[in-house]
Amino acid sequence: MANKELSIKEKLTQLFELQVIDSKIDSLSILKGELPIEVSDLEDEITGLNKRIEKLKDSIKNVDTEVSRHRGNIVDSEALIAKYEKQMDNVKNNREFTALSKEVEMQKLEIELSNKRINDSDGQLSIKKEALAASKKRLKERTSDLDDKKLELDKIIKKTEKEEKKYTKQGNAIKVNVEPRLLRAYERLRKNYRNGLAVVTIERNACGGCFNRIPPQLKIEIGMRKSVQACEHCSRVLVDDEIAGKEVVEA
């Protein structure tokens, strides 16, 4: 490759041609609209819903285990009551009868407490199962939405990928010859603006990017092409009509 220094006109022409190509790539991206973001958001929501569903299932399982334990306690207490009541038929004195009566009362309290906890758990289970059903319904709806969005996005990608590859190849071919300092500035400017315009033309004596009026002296200097000139308001690179008229040749 030759290492000869390019003229300002050549440098500006490279930047303008690169901007034309990048703007075409941007226009293809616009066709996708918010779909890539919507797909990503749906995927995140579905991941969150799956985690919520698993937590609810674990929680329901734990509550079921607690209910089973309390039901087992009731069975044990009922068996003990039957045992103590049978023993009460054969007591020899009031002290034994009183002691057995206290044991029976204690077991009845255990049964009452277990029933209370079962009722509380049944209330929790009802709430958790409703939440689980709602989450599953939401998951089904969002999964269907995701499938639709992905299908729509895939159609657009298939429709535009050939052009996008062509423009990307053209842009890369230009970039290898652009002065690194200018390329870094160009790419930084593109990131600063939503429309991706870093190199603009003069439109009715105003910057084609921010539409602020360009001083007559600056316009003269742009036309002389002794140095790269930028808009004093938005810092975009400004090019004159002659350079702006040099369109990139389509491959």
Secondary structure, DSSP 8 states (H G I E B T S, - for coil): -------HHHHHHHHHHHHHHHHHHHHHHHHHTTHHHHHHHHHHHHHHHHHHHHHHHHHHHHHHHHHHHHHHHHHHHHHHHHHHHHHHTT--SHHHHHHHHHHHHHHHHHHHHHHHHHHHHHHHHHHHHHHHHHHHHHHHHHHHHHHHHHHHHHHHHHHHHHHHHHHHHHHHHHHTTS-HHHHHHHHHHHHHSTT---EEEEETTEETTT--B--HHHHHHHHHTSS--B-TTT--EEE-HHHHT------
